[in-house]
Amino acid sequence: MAGERVLVVDDSLVYRDLLVNHVLTPNGYEPLTANDGESGLRIALREGPDLIIMDMQMPGMTGLQVLEALHQAGSEIPVIMMTLHGSEDLAVRAFRLGVKDYVIKPFDIEEMLIAMDRALTEVRLRRERDALTRTLEAERRQLEAVLTNTKEGILLVDDSDEDRIILANHAVCEAFNLESDGANRPLMEVVQDEVLIDVFQQAKAKAEIAHAELPLPDDRTFNANITPIQGVGRVAVMQDITYLKELDRMKSEFVSTVSHDLRSPLTSVKGFADLLPQVGQLNEQQAYFLEKIRSGVDTVTEMISDLLDLGRIEAEVRMDLEECDLGVIIEKVIAGQRNHAELKKQYLRMQIGPDLPSVLGNPVRLGQALSNLVSNAIKYTAEKGRISVIASREDGQAVIKIEDNGMGIPQQDLPHIFDKFYRVDRPETEGIIGSGLGLSIVKTIIEKHRGRIWVDSKMGVGTAFTIVLPSALEPPGTTGSKRSG
């Protein structure tokens, strides 16, 4: 590499000139010279050249003595030794002191260049390694500063049997009253919070992300997500959700109060509307207006119920889960909706695969989500239409499809179909009562179960909602027989 500095230490002017004028300068190296061992040692320690080419035998301080002095000074400068004598004993001693190569005088210029390149290659690699180490160390310090000072709690433990702490930042130490010097100590020695310990053990045992809500003695609440990191251990990221919990409580209280205040007058309106026919005979126009009143009251009442329900679902930070047989849930949904389909002479069928996996979920909420989708399919499908609920196993997950050959959803409405209060505004849907919250409730429930839902639809052809749910970690030992209906 051009510009590298090479120190030549030799009492022979002939060899110094040979190396400077025929080896170093023509090949772009910067030469330094010394005519004896003492001056060579001083220059080496002062200038720190990239390479030293030194004669073994010199008057006064020999090459080996210079080597020993450099070794004692902790120098890592590579050295190539030259000598007129090929003594093996001297060579062995020189190599033990760190000599990189050994050249016998007289030498060939090409031979010297090859020896220099070998020695300097190691220097270059060491420089690159040192530069990389410095960069990594700087990045490590930056990352440590971020992790230490972030408001989120960060707790990292290793994969050992003792779950030794690698890092506990200030937020974690302050929240859980941990000792700041807890690094490299077992988790159970440092952490007293049983819920936090349990959720770490759960993440370790199941090798998947674990969640927990951690109430603290000072009335704060932390939400913890523990993620396994392959080859490292598990990291917990904890957020103070006290403020969010309070907002949820206030929101629920507000919605409950408003809904209660609205329900009372609505009940009165509906009650008096039902009494009107008993007061006297209604003409055709009056009967029409009365029906509009009843329909409006029913719509607002349904909206209030859905709004309350959505608020409750969204507020469930941690839903009660159990291992669920989706086949049983689907059967109950179909049984509950079959009469509605028969009133429209629709063909409602289900098909449940024999290897459908069980899921970890809340059976009531899952049933509610599926019932909403089937109910919508019935509402938006014409008489004598077809509606199918198909459940199967795909890639180890449970996949449920609710398909119909109804009116379909316009392409421009599909991106908004799960938005709160969104309804497709078309002449065909004018007479269908709904709050616009049903699909938002469905999406919220599915996402609470770590699932996904999407819709495909084509006008005049039909609509298909697809739900994907992760299978339970410990599926039942046997699979049910194929059910259809």
Secondary structure as UniProt FT lines:
FT   TURN            2..3
FT   STRAND          5..9
FT   HELIX           13..18
FT   HELIX           19..24
FT   HELIX           25..27
FT   STRAND          30..34
FT   HELIX           37..47
FT   STRAND          51..55
FT   HELIX           63..72
FT   TURN            73..74
FT   STRAND          79..83
FT   HELIX           88..96
FT   TURN            97..98
FT   STRAND          99..104
FT   HELIX           109..149
FT   STRAND          153..158
FT   TURN            161..162
FT   STRAND          164..168
FT   HELIX           170..176
FT   TURN            180..181
FT   TURN            183..184
FT   HELIX           187..190
FT   HELIX           194..206
FT   STRAND          210..215
FT   TURN            217..218
FT   STRAND          221..229
FT   TURN            230..232
FT   STRAND          233..240
FT   HELIX           242..279
FT   HELIX           284..315
FT   STRAND          322..324
FT   HELIX           326..343
FT   TURN            344..345
FT   STRAND          347..352
FT   TURN            354..355
FT   STRAND          359..361
FT   HELIX           363..379
FT   TURN            383..384
FT   STRAND          386..394
FT   TURN            395..396
FT   STRAND          397..404
FT   HELIX           411..416
FT   TURN            417..418
FT   TURN            420..421
FT   HELIX           427..429
FT   TURN            430..431
FT   HELIX           438..448
FT   TURN            449..450
FT   STRAND          452..458
FT   TURN            459..461
FT   STRAND          462..469
FT   STRAND          483..484
//
